[in-house]
Amino acid sequence: MARLVQIFLACCLIASIAIGGGAYAYDAPELLPPQPTNVIDLGKFLSDFEKSTLDQKLGEFERKTGWKLRVLTQVDVTPGRAVKNFWGLNDHSVMLVADGRGRNLLNFSVGDAVYDLLPRTFWIELQSRYGNQFLSATRGKTKRSLLPWMQL
């Protein structure tokens, strides 16, 4: 019986790979704004005031420290890999991605140099604490997507 289950699972895996094709990284630069900004709100999680204020604070932080902090919100569309070049992300960068499609709203793209200051466990805890569905229901997406940056 166990052998039949293994064969069945192997067949399912092979079929899903054959039907689904390969995994491809998405790249849609046309979704990026024409002017430089630290916040791209494709998911419409932020009011104009919140977006402007956050953009200004992130710019000030970068000027004072040299570290890049960026925010991308998305729901149905994503610029994908194009955002990395748009923002010039590097080892001294952190990008918060707030994506309303999944079970956990928050994801982070963290440059290698950041881990010397804040270990991986910090980012996992931040994602788990502020990106979960319960917090979304009680505080809303906008407030929840801003909380991690207030913590920094």
C-alpha positions as CSV (number, residue, x, y, z in Angstrom):
1,M,0.0,0.0,0.0
2,A,2.8,2.4,0.9
3,R,4.5,1.7,-2.4
4,L,1.3,2.6,-4.3
5,V,1.1,5.9,-2.5
6,Q,4.7,6.7,-3.4
7,I,4.1,5.9,-7.0
8,F,0.9,8.0,-7.0
9,L,2.7,11.0,-5.5
10,A,5.6,10.6,-7.9
11,C,3.2,10.6,-10.9
12,C,1.4,13.6,-9.5
13,L,4.7,15.5,-9.2
14,I,5.8,14.6,-12.7
15,A,2.3,15.5,-14.1
16,S,2.3,18.9,-12.4
17,I,5.8,19.7,-13.7
18,A,4.8,18.6,-17.2
19,I,1.5,20.5,-17.3
20,G,2.6,23.6,-15.4
21,G,5.9,24.1,-17.2
22,G,8.8,25.8,-15.6
23,A,8.9,28.5,-13.1
24,Y,9.6,31.9,-14.6
25,A,10.4,35.2,-12.9
26,Y,8.0,37.9,-13.8
27,D,9.3,41.2,-15.2
28,A,6.8,44.1,-16.0
29,P,8.7,47.4,-16.0
30,E,5.6,49.2,-17.5
31,L,4.0,49.0,-14.0
32,L,6.7,51.2,-12.5
33,P,6.1,54.9,-12.0
34,P,7.9,57.3,-14.4
35,Q,9.5,59.3,-11.5
36,P,11.7,58.0,-8.7
37,T,9.9,57.1,-5.5
38,N,10.6,54.9,-2.5
39,V,7.0,53.6,-2.3
40,I,5.2,51.9,-5.2
41,D,1.5,51.3,-4.1
42,L,0.1,49.1,-6.8
43,G,-2.2,47.4,-4.2
44,K,-3.7,50.8,-3.2
45,F,-3.1,50.0,0.4
46,L,-2.0,53.6,1.3
47,S,-3.7,56.9,1.1
48,D,-1.9,59.7,-0.9
49,F,-0.9,61.3,2.4
50,E,0.5,58.0,3.9
51,K,2.4,57.2,0.7
52,S,3.9,60.7,0.5
53,T,4.9,60.7,4.2
54,L,6.4,57.3,4.0
55,D,8.3,58.2,0.8
56,Q,9.7,61.3,2.5
57,K,10.7,59.4,5.7
58,L,12.4,56.6,3.7
59,G,14.3,59.2,1.6
60,E,15.5,60.9,4.8
61,F,16.6,57.6,6.3
62,E,18.6,56.8,3.2
63,R,20.3,60.2,3.2
64,K,21.3,59.9,6.8
65,T,22.4,56.2,6.8
66,G,23.1,55.1,3.3
67,W,20.7,52.2,3.7
68,K,17.8,51.8,1.2
69,L,14.3,50.9,2.5
70,R,11.6,50.5,-0.1
71,V,7.9,49.6,0.0
72,L,6.0,47.8,-2.8
73,T,2.3,46.9,-2.4
74,Q,0.6,44.7,-4.9
75,V,-2.6,42.7,-5.3
76,D,-3.4,41.7,-8.9
77,V,-0.3,43.0,-10.7
78,T,3.4,43.1,-9.9
79,P,6.4,44.7,-11.6
80,G,8.4,41.6,-10.6
81,R,12.2,41.7,-11.1
82,A,12.0,45.1,-12.8
83,V,11.7,46.8,-9.4
84,K,15.2,45.7,-8.4
85,N,16.8,47.7,-11.2
86,F,14.3,50.6,-10.8
87,W,15.4,51.0,-7.1
88,G,19.0,49.9,-7.6
89,L,18.6,47.4,-4.8
90,N,21.9,46.0,-3.4
91,D,23.4,44.5,-0.3
92,H,22.4,47.6,1.8
93,S,18.7,47.4,0.8
94,V,15.5,46.1,2.3
95,M,12.3,45.9,0.3
96,L,9.0,45.3,2.0
97,V,6.5,43.6,-0.3
98,A,2.9,43.8,0.9
99,D,0.9,41.4,-1.3
100,G,-2.8,40.9,-0.5
101,R,-3.1,37.7,-2.5
102,G,-1.5,35.3,0.0
103,R,-2.0,34.1,3.5
104,N,0.8,36.3,4.8
105,L,0.7,39.9,3.6
106,L,4.4,40.7,4.2
107,N,7.5,39.5,2.5
108,F,11.0,41.0,2.7
109,S,13.8,41.1,0.2
110,V,16.9,41.8,2.4
111,G,20.4,42.6,1.2
112,D,23.2,40.4,2.5
113,A,24.9,43.3,4.5
114,V,21.6,43.8,6.5
115,Y,21.9,40.4,8.1
116,D,25.0,41.5,10.0
117,L,22.8,44.0,11.8
118,L,19.4,42.2,11.8
119,P,19.6,38.3,11.5
120,R,17.2,36.2,9.4
121,T,15.2,35.4,12.6
122,F,14.3,39.1,13.0
123,W,12.8,39.2,9.5
124,I,10.9,35.9,10.0
125,E,9.5,37.3,13.3
126,L,8.6,40.6,11.6
127,Q,6.8,38.8,8.8
128,S,5.0,36.4,11.1
129,R,3.9,39.0,13.6
130,Y,2.8,41.8,11.3
131,G,1.9,39.8,8.1
132,N,-0.6,37.3,9.5
133,Q,-4.3,37.2,8.6
134,F,-5.5,37.9,12.1
135,L,-3.7,41.2,12.3
136,S,-5.1,42.1,8.9
137,A,-8.6,41.6,10.1
138,T,-8.2,43.6,13.3
139,R,-6.0,46.5,12.0
140,G,-6.4,46.6,8.2
141,K,-3.9,46.3,5.4
142,T,-2.7,49.9,5.4
143,K,-1.8,50.0,9.1
144,R,-0.3,46.5,9.0
145,S,1.9,47.3,6.0
146,L,3.3,50.3,7.8
147,L,4.0,48.8,11.2
148,P,7.3,47.0,10.3
149,W,8.8,50.3,9.0
150,M,7.8,52.0,12.2
151,Q,9.5,49.3,14.2
152,L,12.8,49.9,12.3
